[in-house]
Amino acid sequence: MHNTNTKYSSMLFTKAKPFLKWAGGKGQLLKQISDFLPNELKTDEITYFEPFLGGGAVFFHVVQNYRIKKAVLSDVND
């Protein structure tokens, strides 16, 4: 028996967004940042390293638009 739960099935089609409103967040700059991303993101499956995750805007943009095989995320906020 197949149980379709509308609440959870709609989540499958929702784009991930930054999980924090971060001072200095990059959400509004994603178009400009995309122009500087390496061409390998468009053609190769890569491991993505994000040393300054912050609210995650750049990470979520990259993972939703490019072929990311694995991601290593990090940030330190002392």
N, C-alpha and C positions, 0 to 999 in steps of 0.2 A: 504494500500500500504506500503510495506516494503522498506525503503530507507537505503541502506548500504553505509556508508561513510568509505572508506578505511583508511583514516587518523585516525579516532576515533576507528574503530574496531580493528586496529592493536595495539592501546594503551592498549586494554584489555589483551593482551598477553605479554606485556612488564613488566619485573620485575622492581620494584621500587628500586632506588639507593639513596645513600645519596644526600641530596640537597645542601650541602656545602662541599667544600674541607676544612676540619677542621684540624687545627694543633693538633696533638695527636689523630687523627681519628683512629677508630678501624677496618676499612674496611679490612686491610691486616691481621688482627688477628682473623677474624671470625672463622676459623677452630679451633684454639686453645681455643677461648672463648666458643665455642659450647661444648667442653669437660667438662666445668665447670657449664653448665646450669643444673638446677634441673630436675630430671626425670619426675616430674609432668607435665612439658611442653609437653612431648610426649604422655601422656595418658589423661589428664584432660583439660577441657575448663577452662582457668584461666583468671583473670584480671592481666594484665601486667603493672607494674609500672616502668617507666624509669625516674629517677631523673636527669640524666645527658645526655640529648638527643644529644647535639652537632650537628653533621651532620646527625644523624639518622641511621648510619650503623648497629648498633646492633639491634635497633628496627625493621628496615626493614627486616633484616635476620630472626629475631624471628617471626614476623607476617607472613612471607611467608613460614615458615617451621614448625610451631607449631600451636596448636589449641588455638588461642587467642579469648576470648569472648569480651573483652573490654580492652582498653589501656588508661593509664593515663600518659601523657608525660609532662615533665617539664625540664627547664634549666634556669639558671640565668647567664648572662654575663654582669658584671658591668664594 
